[in-house]
Each structure stands twice: as structure tokens, then as C-alpha cells.
Amino acid sequence: MTLREQVARLPKTMRPQDAAYFDGLKGKHKGLPLFIIGTGPSLRNEVGKDINILGELESKGRCVTFGVNLLMHCMLAEDAFMDFTPRYWGMGEIDWLFKIDMELTGLHTERILSCMWPPETFKDEKLRANWRWIPRPYEHMMTDGHFMGFGGELPYLADGQSVVFDTGVQLGAWMGCDPV
């Protein structure tokens, strides 16, 4: 069976507990700015410790933070400079999921996985329990006009070729954040 055939057989709907979670996010942070924190070199080289202002603002209810992918190196490495954990953590690449999940152990963050592979395909049961999953079917591309988060339902996230767009921007819209 080809990979395309395998993908076509995957479930396209969320688990009930994930659907309830995402329904609960609808408008949750209406009017608050959302800061999506990526892992590019400018974060370390140009922003540095100034990023911690976002942690202070979030603790006062004045913004929402969303970390992505390998951001934990800015928090846990020997030369770490981030002193807070983003409220939400988005992943789109399952290749790194186990490593990131292990490094997030003990940190208080809501873990969101947007990808075409449903949790049932993960051998590790802990991964299935730790992450909220929302489908990101490859046939729904943002570049083709798909964008989720503004309507009354959130059945999937469109693929934007980056977890920042796939997960952060669309969920920011869904949560009512302004600006994102």
C-alpha cells in the first residue's frame, strides 16, 4: 500500500475529548494579543532575554503565548534565556513529537498537535494522552484559500507549510485573539 493510500484511510475527525477541548477554546481569549514564539535565530540573536516580557504580560492576563516545535531549547539549554513556558505549545511534525514531549515533562503548557496522523497511530499511549489532536489534512492548503478559525466549526486546520500558520495563526483566530 502506498503512503497516499495509507493517508487516505486515516480518520479525518477528532477524538471526542479533543473536539470538546477545541470547542472550549472558541473565543476564549477574545481581544487579547497572541504572540507565536518560533525558533528562528533572531529569537536568540536579537530578542534574547527581552522575550521574558511576554511571560510577565501573560501572567497579568494581558496577552497569550504560543510556543512551537523546538522552542524548548531557549528554555532548557545551558545558554537558555527564556524564563517562562508558553501557555500553548504547537507541533506539526510527528518526527520530533516524542523528544519534545519528554522535554516538556513537568512544564505547564497545553500541547496541541495538528497533523494528518491521528493519535491512534502512535505506539506510545502517553503521547496520545498528553497531546490534543486536530486533523491537518494535506488536501486543504491555506494557499488554496482554506483558512480555519473564523467560522462556527473547527473540524480541521488547513496546511500552511509551517506550524506557525498551521496551528498558531488559525487557533489564534479561533480563540478570538487580536492581533495575532
C-alpha positions as CSV (number, residue, x, y, z in Angstrom):
1,M,0.0,0.0,0.0
2,T,1.4,3.4,-0.9
3,L,1.7,6.3,1.5
4,R,-1.0,8.2,-0.2
5,E,-3.3,5.2,0.2
6,Q,-2.4,4.9,3.8
7,V,-3.2,8.6,4.4
8,A,-6.5,8.3,2.6
9,R,-7.6,5.6,5.1
10,L,-6.7,7.7,8.2
11,P,-9.6,9.1,10.3
12,K,-10.5,12.6,9.4
13,T,-12.4,13.5,12.6
14,M,-11.1,14.4,16.1
15,R,-11.4,12.2,19.1
16,P,-14.4,13.3,21.3
17,Q,-12.2,14.7,24.0
18,D,-10.2,16.7,21.5
19,A,-13.4,18.1,19.9
20,A,-14.6,19.2,23.3
21,Y,-11.3,20.8,24.1
22,F,-11.2,22.8,20.9
23,D,-14.9,23.8,21.3
24,G,-13.9,25.2,24.7
25,L,-11.2,27.4,23.1
26,K,-13.7,29.2,20.8
27,G,-13.4,32.9,21.7
28,K,-11.5,32.1,25.0
29,H,-9.0,34.9,24.6
30,K,-11.2,37.4,22.7
31,G,-9.4,40.7,22.2
32,L,-6.0,39.6,23.7
33,P,-2.9,39.7,21.5
34,L,-1.4,36.3,20.7
35,F,2.4,36.0,20.4
36,I,3.5,32.9,18.5
37,I,7.1,32.3,19.5
38,G,9.1,30.4,16.9
39,T,12.6,29.1,16.9
40,G,14.5,31.2,14.4
41,P,18.0,32.5,15.0
42,S,16.6,36.1,15.5
43,L,14.9,35.0,18.8
44,R,18.3,34.3,20.4
45,N,20.4,36.8,18.5
46,E,18.2,39.9,18.5
47,V,15.4,39.4,21.1
48,G,17.2,37.3,23.8
49,K,16.0,37.9,27.4
50,D,13.6,40.6,26.3
51,I,11.3,37.8,25.3
52,N,10.5,37.4,29.0
53,I,8.4,40.5,28.9
54,L,5.8,38.3,27.2
55,G,5.7,35.9,30.2
56,E,5.2,38.9,32.6
57,L,2.3,40.2,30.4
58,E,0.7,36.8,30.2
59,S,0.8,36.3,33.9
60,K,-1.2,39.5,34.2
61,G,-3.7,38.4,31.7
62,R,-2.6,40.9,29.0
63,C,-1.6,38.5,26.3
64,V,-1.5,34.8,25.2
65,T,1.7,33.0,24.2
66,F,2.1,30.1,21.9
67,G,5.4,28.2,21.5
68,V,6.1,26.0,18.6
69,N,8.3,23.0,17.8
70,L,11.8,23.1,19.3
71,L,11.4,26.3,21.3
72,M,12.3,24.4,24.5
73,H,16.0,24.8,23.6
74,C,15.5,28.5,24.6
75,M,14.2,27.4,28.0
76,L,16.2,24.3,28.9
77,A,19.6,24.5,27.2
78,E,22.8,25.6,29.1
79,D,22.5,29.0,27.5
80,A,18.7,29.3,28.0
81,F,17.3,32.8,28.1
82,M,13.5,32.2,28.3
83,D,12.2,32.2,31.9
84,F,8.6,31.2,31.2
85,T,6.6,28.5,29.5
86,P,4.2,29.5,26.8
87,R,0.6,28.7,27.6
88,Y,0.1,26.7,24.4
89,W,2.6,24.5,22.6
90,G,2.0,23.6,18.9
91,M,3.5,20.8,17.0
92,G,3.1,19.7,13.4
93,E,5.9,17.3,12.8
94,I,5.4,13.9,14.5
95,D,9.1,13.0,13.9
96,W,10.0,15.3,16.9
97,L,6.9,14.6,19.0
98,F,8.4,12.1,21.4
99,K,11.5,14.1,22.1
100,I,9.6,17.3,22.6
101,D,7.0,15.6,24.8
102,M,9.8,14.3,27.0
103,E,11.4,17.7,27.3
104,L,8.1,19.3,28.2
105,T,7.6,16.9,31.1
106,G,6.8,18.9,34.2
107,L,6.1,22.1,32.3
108,H,2.6,23.5,32.4
109,T,1.5,24.1,28.8
110,E,-1.4,22.9,26.7
111,R,0.0,20.7,24.0
112,I,-1.6,20.8,20.6
113,L,-0.7,18.6,17.6
114,S,-2.0,19.4,14.2
115,C,-1.1,16.7,11.6
116,M,-2.7,14.2,9.3
117,W,-1.7,11.3,11.6
118,P,-4.3,10.6,14.3
119,P,-3.1,9.7,17.8
120,E,-4.2,6.1,17.4
121,T,-1.2,5.7,15.1
122,F,1.3,6.5,17.9
123,K,2.6,3.4,19.7
124,D,3.3,5.4,22.9
125,E,0.0,5.7,24.9
126,K,1.4,8.6,26.9
127,L,1.7,10.6,23.7
128,R,-1.9,10.0,22.9
129,A,-2.9,11.3,26.3
130,N,-0.6,14.3,26.5
131,W,-1.5,16.0,23.2
132,R,-4.7,17.4,21.9
133,W,-5.0,16.5,18.2
134,I,-6.7,18.3,15.4
135,P,-6.5,17.0,11.8
136,R,-4.4,18.8,9.3
137,P,-5.3,17.1,6.0
138,Y,-2.8,17.7,3.3
139,E,-5.5,18.3,0.7
140,H,-6.6,21.5,2.5
141,M,-3.9,24.1,1.8
142,M,-4.0,27.7,3.1
143,T,-2.5,28.7,-0.3
144,D,-5.7,27.3,-2.0
145,G,-7.9,29.6,0.1
146,H,-8.5,27.3,3.1
147,F,-8.2,29.1,6.4
148,M,-9.9,27.9,9.6
149,G,-10.8,29.8,12.8
150,F,-13.4,32.3,11.8
151,G,-16.4,30.1,11.3
152,G,-18.7,28.3,13.7
153,E,-16.9,25.0,13.5
154,L,-13.3,23.8,13.6
155,P,-13.2,20.3,12.0
156,Y,-9.5,20.6,10.9
157,L,-6.7,23.1,10.4
158,A,-5.6,23.9,6.9
159,D,-2.0,23.1,6.0
160,G,0.2,26.3,5.8
161,Q,3.5,24.5,5.5
162,S,4.6,25.8,8.9
163,V,3.4,25.0,12.4
164,V,3.2,28.8,13.0
165,F,0.5,29.1,10.3
166,D,-0.9,25.5,10.6
167,T,-1.5,25.8,14.3
168,G,-0.7,29.1,15.8
169,V,-2.4,31.6,13.5
170,Q,-5.6,29.5,12.8
171,L,-6.1,28.7,16.5
172,G,-5.4,32.3,17.4
173,A,-8.2,33.3,15.2
174,W,-10.4,30.6,16.7
175,M,-9.6,31.8,20.2
176,G,-10.6,35.4,19.3
177,C,-7.0,36.7,19.7
178,D,-6.5,40.2,18.2
179,P,-3.9,40.8,16.9
180,V,-2.1,37.5,16.2
